[in-house]
């Protein structure tokens, strides 16, 4: 059980670091929210919900 908590904490920290890097570079991060929707969050805090079909690299 402790390994699962450690992994959850590491994932959370990685996401927070990605947001800091995006803010420093004036870019955005893309992630899935708790409801499973794709979200593009800009460095200014603006959020854009992407369609399910959005897959520019596939």
Protein Blocks (a to p, Z undefined) as FASTA:
>chain_A
ZZmmmmmmmmmmmmmmmmmmmmmnopacddddfkopacdddfkopacdddfklcfkZZ
